[in-house]
Amino acid sequence: MQDGARGWSGPGRESGGWHAPRPGCGRSRLTRWLLALGLSLGLVACGEPVKPPLAVGVNTWVGYDPLVLARDRGLADARQLKVVELISSAEALRNLRNGLLDAAALTLDETLRLVDSGFDVRIVALLDTSAGADMVLAAPRITALQKLRGESIAVEEATVGALMLERLLQKAGLARTDVTVVQMEATQHMTALLSDRVAAAISYAPIDGPIRAAGFRSIFDSREMPGDIVDVLVVRTEVLKQRPKAVDALLAAWSAGLDVMRLDPMGAAASLAPGADLSAAQYQAVLGGLRFYSPEESLAQLQGDPPKLARQGDEVARLLIDLKLLSRPPRWAGLIDTAPAARAARAGQAP
């Protein structure tokens, strides 16, 4: 979704993630007694190779900030988890595919397309849903959705933009051929609107602020498409099997960051706003367009046969298939792993 607000911190793992066994662990020509003593010491020296922390990628979207906050406040186990900030979801997807990331925060539609391409990940948590943070901004002369007929609309080349456009046209009773779609980066929308090159643009917070200040207004937003734009946490399937404690640390960090944002919203906004180039008040306004899932709500959405997530997810999948962005409906049973969330719930209930 949003690109470049906090800058790029690099996708690579820390160097030295794998350590070779220490020398001197083989058999020696010492006496049996010394060998026995050396064996007991060698069990410590020749332990399992130290594993690097699980690397989770997040792009610069405020909906993923609980993980950033947990890292910055020291609430994430740095031995188990490394939060990597990237400039875009495309960068996160690329590094996930290339094995530089073990997990990532993605939109549900991005996840469906990733799995459809053959990449093996599982959804382990629902993070948030857009409730007004994505919108269509239009020139003052567009006084009704139907007045977009014959007009040009700026759309960023991303799945969320395609989803917003499709829902907008459905609500307006227009066909795709009734409008001209102009693909351009969101940072170019202001110029295109001011020059009247386009009559409307599909935008999102916080970059909508200057556009609104220039006199353009929202005519449609994500509150009218509940459940379509959902952010999820995905983990590579092999990592889920091999490193359950690190995955538990990931969910614990998300929960801890979410608690800080809920219990100390002003303090959290003051910490995170400068990285998004916003004031604390502006940052809180952006958060007003999001709804975070509590760990309990997330687990409830992932459970069931079919899971509750499938109700909205199937609708999104049908739209993606119609847009030729997905080849087949998702198999939810193979897409979701509730074990980490269930472990987290049990840990939270422990005295």
Buried (B, 14 or more C-beta within 10 A) or exposed (E): BBBBBBEBEEBEBEEEBEEEEEEEBEEEEEEEEEEEEBEEEBEEEBEEEEBBBBBBBBBBBBBBBBBBBBBBBEBBBEEBBBBBBBBBBBBBBBBBEEEBBBBBBBBBBBBBBBBBEEBEBBBBBBBBBBBBBBBBBBBEEBEEBEBBEEBBBBBBEBBBBBBBBBBBBBBBEBEEEBBEBBEBEBEBBBEBBBEEBBBBBBBBBBBBBEBEEEEBBBBBBBEBBEBBBBBBBBBBBEBBEEBEEBBBBBBBBBBBBBBBBEEEBEBBBBBBBEBBBBEBEBBBBBBEBBBBBEBEEBBBBBBBEEBBBBEBBBEBBEBBBEBEBBEEBBEBEEBBBBBBBEBBBEEEEEE
